[in-house]
């Protein structure tokens, strides 16, 4: 099972629109507009998401940390 950090979960909460595919598309669209450090972080996070199965993704508690 792939584990996400709080920071990764927060990033994903910004771009999640329901499906794994939509999240991947949304992050990929945003990548060119991110600065270097953030782009690297987002790309690494995206690689983790892409490696997940649909079932693993569906089970992720993706929400912004301040909503906990």
Secondary structure, DSSP 8 states (H G I E B T S, - for coil): -----HHHHHHHHHH--SSHHHHHHHHHHHHTTS-HHHHHHHHHHHHHHHHS-HHHHHT-----GGG-
